[in-house]
Amino acid sequence: ARSNATSSPSACSGCRAAELSLKSGLRRDDGVEMDHLRLVYEDDALKLFWDADAGHHIAEWHGFARGDRLRHPAHACVYAARERRSACWLADLADFSVIDLEDQRWIVESFYPLLAELGVRHMGVVMPVKVVAQLSARRVNSAYGERGSIEFEYHATRAAAARWLATRSGAIKSAEFPAARP
């Protein structure tokens, strides 16, 4: 139901929704500082960042999530896309598992249409390590891609996905979108 998809993620039990500056020394494994990232949302299944330099969100999914454990963080993504609009989105599924059929249907029919309504047009996807999870991700994205307005591109690394997103012509930074609706 649409009303559930737009509810505030902070109303979700167990959710920690806050915008925190990560200038306190977040570093990648190779030692490069990532001062341009701001943590927007975090729970067991998702770490959601805003990349201030690139002007897009980075959704880092972890483990296995189904039902509310998937939908609560997905609602946080919708809320974040409403607050900071961008035509580009980076979905890092490297550590994510298989999505069950009911949740695949929900993503295609509810979640992706909401992101598209908020202006997301290009999604760079870092594929899961496990082959069965890769098949699940491709199934969901191709099911939506056949009828939706989001272009999906698959990559082995986050850096490759970010490079691809940077090349998308017509990618609109958040400041160029009209103000968010209440």
C-alpha positions as CSV (number, residue, x, y, z in Angstrom):
1,A,0.0,0.0,0.0
2,R,1.3,3.4,-0.9
3,S,0.6,5.0,2.4
4,N,3.0,2.5,4.1
5,A,5.7,3.2,1.6
6,T,5.8,6.9,2.3
7,S,5.7,6.6,6.1
8,S,8.5,8.1,8.1
9,P,11.3,5.6,8.5
10,S,12.0,6.9,12.0
11,A,8.6,5.5,13.0
12,C,9.9,2.0,12.3
13,S,10.7,0.1,15.5
14,G,14.4,-0.5,16.0
15,C,15.4,2.1,13.3
16,R,18.0,4.7,13.9
17,A,17.3,7.4,11.4
18,A,19.5,10.4,11.8
19,E,21.8,12.4,9.6
20,L,25.3,12.2,11.0
21,S,28.5,13.8,9.7
22,L,31.1,11.2,9.2
23,K,34.0,13.6,9.2
24,S,35.3,11.9,12.3
25,G,37.6,9.7,10.3
26,L,35.6,7.2,8.2
27,R,38.1,5.4,6.0
28,R,38.0,2.8,3.3
29,D,40.1,-0.4,3.6
30,D,42.7,1.2,1.5
31,G,43.1,4.2,3.9
32,V,41.3,6.8,1.7
33,E,39.2,9.2,3.8
34,M,35.6,9.5,2.8
35,D,34.7,12.9,4.3
36,H,32.2,13.5,1.6
37,L,29.9,10.7,2.9
38,R,27.1,11.4,5.4
39,L,25.3,8.5,7.1
40,V,21.6,9.0,6.6
41,Y,20.2,5.8,8.0
42,E,21.5,2.6,9.6
43,D,20.0,-0.7,10.8
44,D,21.0,-4.4,10.5
45,A,20.1,-4.6,6.8
46,L,21.1,-1.2,5.4
47,K,23.6,1.6,5.7
48,L,22.4,4.5,3.6
49,F,24.8,7.3,2.8
50,W,24.6,10.6,0.9
51,D,27.7,11.2,-1.2
52,A,28.0,15.0,-1.1
53,D,30.7,15.0,-3.8
54,A,28.8,12.8,-6.3
55,G,25.3,14.0,-5.4
56,H,23.7,10.6,-5.0
57,H,22.8,8.1,-2.3
58,I,24.7,4.9,-1.6
59,A,22.6,2.1,-0.2
60,E,24.8,-0.6,1.3
61,W,22.7,-3.7,1.9
62,H,23.8,-6.5,4.3
63,G,22.7,-10.1,5.0
64,F,19.2,-11.5,4.6
65,A,16.1,-9.3,4.9
66,R,12.5,-10.1,4.1
67,G,9.2,-8.6,5.0
68,D,9.4,-5.7,7.4
69,R,13.2,-6.2,7.8
70,L,13.5,-5.3,4.1
71,R,10.6,-2.8,3.9
72,H,11.6,-0.5,6.8
73,P,15.0,0.3,5.4
74,A,13.5,0.5,1.9
75,H,11.1,3.2,3.3
76,A,14.2,5.0,4.7
77,C,15.6,5.0,1.1
78,V,12.3,6.6,-0.2
79,Y,12.4,9.2,2.6
80,A,16.1,10.0,1.8
81,A,15.3,10.2,-2.0
82,R,12.5,12.7,-1.1
83,E,14.8,14.8,1.1
84,R,17.8,14.9,-1.3
85,R,16.8,14.2,-4.9
86,S,19.2,12.8,-7.5
87,A,18.8,11.0,-10.8
88,C,21.5,8.6,-9.7
89,W,21.5,5.9,-7.0
90,L,24.2,3.4,-6.0
91,A,22.9,0.1,-4.6
92,D,25.7,-2.0,-3.1
93,L,24.4,-5.5,-2.8
94,A,27.8,-7.2,-2.5
95,D,26.9,-8.5,1.0
96,F,23.2,-9.0,0.4
97,S,21.4,-12.3,0.1
98,V,18.5,-13.7,-2.0
99,I,15.2,-11.8,-2.0
100,D,12.1,-14.0,-1.7
101,L,9.4,-13.8,-4.3
102,E,6.9,-11.8,-2.3
103,D,9.5,-9.2,-1.6
104,Q,10.7,-9.2,-5.2
105,R,7.1,-8.4,-6.2
106,W,6.9,-5.6,-3.6
107,I,10.1,-4.0,-4.8
108,V,8.9,-4.1,-8.5
109,E,5.4,-2.8,-7.7
110,S,6.0,-0.4,-4.9
111,F,9.6,0.4,-4.0
112,Y,11.1,1.1,-7.4
113,P,8.1,3.1,-8.6
114,L,8.4,5.4,-5.6
115,L,12.1,6.0,-6.3
116,A,11.3,6.7,-9.9
117,E,8.6,9.1,-8.9
118,L,11.2,11.0,-6.8
119,G,13.5,11.3,-9.8
120,V,15.9,8.2,-9.7
121,R,16.7,7.3,-13.3
122,H,20.1,5.5,-13.1
123,M,21.0,2.8,-10.6
124,G,24.5,1.5,-10.4
125,V,24.3,-2.0,-8.8
126,V,27.2,-3.7,-7.1
127,M,26.3,-7.3,-7.5
128,P,26.2,-9.8,-4.6
129,V,29.1,-12.2,-4.3
130,K,26.8,-15.3,-4.2
131,V,25.5,-16.4,-7.6
132,V,22.0,-17.2,-6.4
133,A,21.7,-13.7,-4.9
134,Q,23.0,-12.3,-8.3
135,L,20.1,-14.1,-10.1
136,S,17.6,-12.7,-7.6
137,A,18.9,-9.1,-8.0
138,R,18.8,-9.4,-11.8
139,R,15.3,-10.9,-11.8
140,V,13.9,-8.0,-9.7
141,N,15.7,-5.3,-11.7
142,S,14.8,-6.7,-15.1
143,A,11.1,-7.2,-14.0
144,Y,11.0,-3.5,-13.1
145,G,13.2,-2.4,-16.0
146,E,10.8,-3.8,-18.6
147,R,8.1,-1.3,-17.5
148,G,9.9,1.3,-15.4
149,S,12.0,4.4,-15.9
150,I,15.1,3.3,-14.0
151,E,18.2,2.2,-15.9
152,F,20.2,-0.5,-14.1
153,E,23.9,-1.2,-14.7
154,Y,25.7,-4.0,-12.9
155,H,29.2,-3.7,-11.5
156,A,31.7,-5.8,-9.5
157,T,32.8,-2.9,-7.3
158,R,31.4,0.2,-5.8
159,A,34.1,2.3,-7.5
160,A,33.1,1.0,-10.9
161,A,29.4,1.7,-10.2
162,A,30.3,5.2,-9.0
163,R,32.3,5.8,-12.2
164,W,29.4,4.7,-14.3
165,L,27.0,6.9,-12.5
166,A,29.3,9.9,-13.0
167,T,29.0,9.3,-16.8
168,R,25.2,9.4,-16.9
169,S,24.2,12.3,-19.1
170,G,21.4,14.4,-17.7
171,A,22.1,13.2,-14.2
172,I,20.6,16.0,-12.0
173,K,22.2,17.0,-8.7
174,S,19.8,17.4,-5.8
175,A,19.9,21.2,-5.9
176,E,18.4,21.2,-9.4
177,F,15.2,19.4,-8.3
178,P,12.2,21.4,-7.1
179,A,11.6,21.4,-3.3
180,A,10.3,18.2,-1.8
181,R,6.5,17.9,-1.2
182,P,5.4,17.8,2.4
